[in-house]
C-alpha cells in the first residue's frame, strides 16, 4: 500500500531454471484499509503540489474549512471530514492556475475575471433553481430523520434501497444518489408487490387514504415527481401555490394519470369509462379486493363493483356501443349470479344488463385538488375520459338514476 512505509529486503540473485526450496507456507487473512486522514502538514504539501492557494493563503484556507465545520481537527492533528464536506477543490485550483497565467503574461486579466464570474453566475442560478431540492437533501442528510427512516423500495438508478421518511412531508430518500422523492401526503404508503415502472425501473408503491371509502392507487416515485410526458398539467395533490405558480410538496403524477400506452398500471390500461360526475375517468382500484371498485381520477366518485368476486380485471377489448373498456369478473362460486354455477363473465358495466345491475355509485373521500385540465400528451393522446360522456343517452348507459 503506497501510504505505508516500505521495508525493503535484498533478494538473492536467481537465474532462469533455478530450483528454489520452499521452507514454509503461511496463509494470512485480512482486509484492505483506507488511507489514514491527512495531517495539517500533509494537506499543505498536497495543496502546494496541486496549485491550490498560495504561500500566504494556504493557512487561511485550512483555518476556513475548520471554522465552517467542513473538517474537525482530531488526535495527531488529523483533519477528519464531516458530513458537510461536500466541496471539491477543482474550481479553486483552476482559478489559481489562471491567476498564475496572468502573472506570467500568458492570459488576459479581464478575460480571466469575466470567465470566472460567468462560471459562478451559472452555478448560483442553478443553485437558486434547485433550492427546494437542496433543502430536502440537507434535511434528509443532516437531521435525525435520515437515521429514523426505514428501507422501503429500490431506486431505479442505483438499485439500492431508499429510506421512507414518514414525517410530514412524507418522502423517499436515496442516500446513494442523494435524491429526494416526495410522496402523496396524509395517507399510508407501502410497496406494491415489488412491481417496477417500465419507464425508469423504480419499484411501484401503493398510496391509500384512511377509512373504508379512502381511495388507493399505485405510483412510481420518479414519475410522480418528474412526469415523463409533456403537457400534463393536471396533477394529484395540493394545488399551485404562490404567485410563481410553483407546485407544492407532495404534488405529482400517479399511475392513474399516466398516458403510457403499454404499462398495465396506467390510465390507458386501468381506465374503464367516463365519470358520471365530471370529465374524469373511472379507474379500477387494483388492490380493493374483495370489495372491488372503480374511482374517478378527478373527483370523489366511487363505483362499487360486484362484491366478493375472486378477481376483476380490465381487458383490451372495448364495448362496441359506448367504447368503454370491457372488464372480466371471476365470481365466487358460492355467490355467483350466473346460471349453471358458472363464475367467469365479461362485459361492459354500462351496457351489460347483469354487470349494470350489480354496480352501485357513491361518493368517497375526495383527494384531488385540480391544478389544471388534462392536456394532450404523448402516446395515445390526452384523455377526457373513456366512454361517450354524459350527454343525452339511454338511462342504462348512465349511473345518474342510481
PyMOL commands that set and color helices and strands:
alter all, ss='L'
color gray80, all
select helices_A, chain A and resi 40-49+58-67+75-77+90-103+109-129+131-142+145-148+221-225+255-257+267-270+339-341+353-358+395-397
alter helices_A, ss='H'
color red, helices_A
select strands_A, chain A and resi 71-74+78-81+150-154+161-165+171-174+179-182+188-196+203-208+216-220+271-274+281-284+293-296+301-304+311-318+325-330+344-347+360-363
alter strands_A, ss='S'
color yellow, strands_A
deselect
rebuild
show_as cartoon
